[in-house]
Amino acid sequence: MKKLFALLLSLAMVFAMAACGDTASNNEGGGNSNAGNADTGGEEGGDTAGIAAGDLQIGLICIHDENSGYDLAHIDGLRAACSELGIDESQITMRINIPETEECYDAAIQLADAGCDIIFSDSYGHQSYMALAAQDYPEVTFVACTGDQAGVAGIPNLKNIFPYTYESRYVSGVVAGVKLKEMMDNGEVTDPHIGYVGAYPYAEVVCGYTAFLLGIQSQVPEAYMDVQYTNSWYDLTAEGEAANALMARGCVIIGQHADSTGAPSAVQAARDAGSNVYSVGYNIDMLSVAPEAALTSAQNNWSVLYKATLQHMLDGTEIPADYAVGHSEGAVMISELGESCAEGTQEAVDAAWAGIDDGSLKVFDTSKFTVDGAAVDSYTINTSIIDFTTGNTIYEGQEYEAIVDGAFQESVFRAAPYFDIRIDGITELNPS
Amino acid sequence: MSTPSTQHEPAVRLVKRDTIPTWKAWGIRLLAVVLALLLSGLFIFAVTKLNPVAVYQGMIQGAFGSKRNTWVTIRDAMMLLCVGVGLAPAFKMRFWNIGAEGQILVGGILTAGLMIHLGYTLPTPALLCVMALASIAAGAVWGLIPAIFKARWGTNETLFTLMMNYVAIQLTSYCVALWENPAGSNTVGIINMQTRAGWFPKILGQDYMLNVILVMILTVGMFLYLKYTKQGYEIAVVGESANTARYAGIKLSRVYIRTMAISGAICGLAGFISVAGAGHTISVDTAGGRGFTAIIVAWLAKFNTFVMILIAFLLAFLEKGAIEIASRFNLNNDASDIISGIILFCIIGSEFFINYKLVFHRRKEAADK
């Protein structure tokens, strides 16, 4: 124990010396935190000198490779952010196909070792390994994209970023709703039954499909939806099968929160075989795999979030633990409308975006949904992180009242979605 | 007088070598490594136009470039070595234990389960002992089942142990669903991340020092066991010829059962080391194919556990190096797998030239005259 303490002390001393340079070489050991002003690492010490664009080394850990639309969006987003900030692509080191296991920890510490100043990981399950690495390398910033623990973990160099994906899902729902309305008006469809291929029963997914259905209901109020989970972020076969199962139940439009082209391909195949069905994708434009079936895709523009985060590194300003922005900042969008979209779609989309941007349209307006037949006027969310097996609290968070001014405040108290209300009209076919 | 007959002799003949001096055997192996480096260098240049020397430097840096990288390589080599040491006695008696993967997993499952449920009640040293014993028992049971069936009813152990892997994988999936965190994620996450209860303690400031100590004890122990004990001798005799062993009065069924219990127990302990000493989680990938890779380790080393250290390090080095060059040169993982494949192919292929020699027609003629 004594040895360990001595080691820690000497380590702290080394950090302090390295940080203070020659002016403070007689600094006492353990004075790590007061070295913040001269440090280029950007610790919790607040504003520091920043790092020149030519010197910033960036690491990116991806769960899959470019073949996954989700990962491609991250890779392209980071590259775009760098090119806007004058950071050369050679300053990015990527680790692809890193599973949500200790391999993520290994990758993170190796990137830190290799001199990265900031390391991003793109998948939710990477987060706890990033947190471990963050404790080992306090001078490096670790950003777990889509993570939910940075605000409560008490690890100053762990950060989370997340776009307001629910906005783009709502608007993609509007696109689907206009189409559904046209189909019903033509008499092609009598039952407004929607299907949704979800990855996991997380709040992130629940929030997304609820927004999607609310978007549809803004056009066809009686629309209802079935959700089939695949329990994987990326599984071409399972997503295709889930879409087929939903179509067999009578769903006419299939949305998705999963990262492959499995569902749109299955919908296109069903369309080719004579079914009158359409698909709304995620991440990437699905027109290449489903030219007639695809209406649009909800998309994240990660470059906006990457750019803002990297800008803090360049300026030497403190990166917020949670960072989330939406369409008004350009962080979310929908892809080009497919040729199958109904007339008037573009006008409805423009109106929805305008409403979202100026705040007149609230996606989770409590007057627009019910639970067990009643409106929700109060909902408490707790940002604590709980161990589900033992019930122990891992990180103590805070409680917040989520319903403010007649709308659920999503991604406000922390970046990651926490909307986990199961509203009327949505049926989970295989809840956990 | 042999001139007429040589006319129809093939240009090259294979002759089994009786013995080969050690230095010559290692010379051949060294040549194989050089050849492998040249071949993969050619491949690298042909496909990527990169300088092969820079790529090799990248591999070395990936595996040993920093203290962290070195320790990660050591950790993975130790895991592989541990499983290889476990497989050695089974393979030495020609009992094809393809089931190390499953034996690792059942050891890992028990370790993870105890870690989750006793993490807040038992102090870590006691918890570590409980987990170690439980994983040893679980692995031993997983090894015993096919051994008993083989001893009693003469079942095929290759298929049996292989099938036991799938049972263990399904059990693991079940437990992952049981312990998943957060709910619905299909992963267990890092167990006891805050308290670090049941994690290997740091020794001399190193996270993976205890892994090294445990595996080294096993390595030395197994070497002594195989070389100097009566049981080790019995294993060797059974491996050479089951009939000879029977004739010599060795009870085959007892040797099978005893040896497989030991083999399974060590693989189970490998599961414990993997969960408590490295990953701190459990998933179907916890064994990660090491149960199969370790067969190469055991065979290439001819069951000499000290040689296994070298082979385990070589394989771990190749893996880490491959990952490094994949990210450094923007090659994808498949390209680096090809390089690993070429190197392994040459090294395993060199064993052929250690056992056989090529006799060229002309040379033989010249020798005759």
Interface residues (C-beta under 8 A of the other chain):
Chain A: K3 L4 L7 D65 T93 M94 R95 I96 N97 P99 E100 T101 E102 D106 I109 Q110 D113 A114 Y124 G125 S128 Y129 A131 L132 Y200 P201 Y202 Y229 N231 S232 D387 F388 T389 T390 N392 I394 Y395 S432
Chain B: G62 G65 S66 R68 N69 V72 I116 H117 G119 Y120 L178 W179 E180 N181 P182 A183 G184 S185 N186 T187 G189 I190 M193 Q194 K202 G205 A278 G279 H280 T281 S283 D285 I323 E324 A326 S327 R328 N330 N332 N333
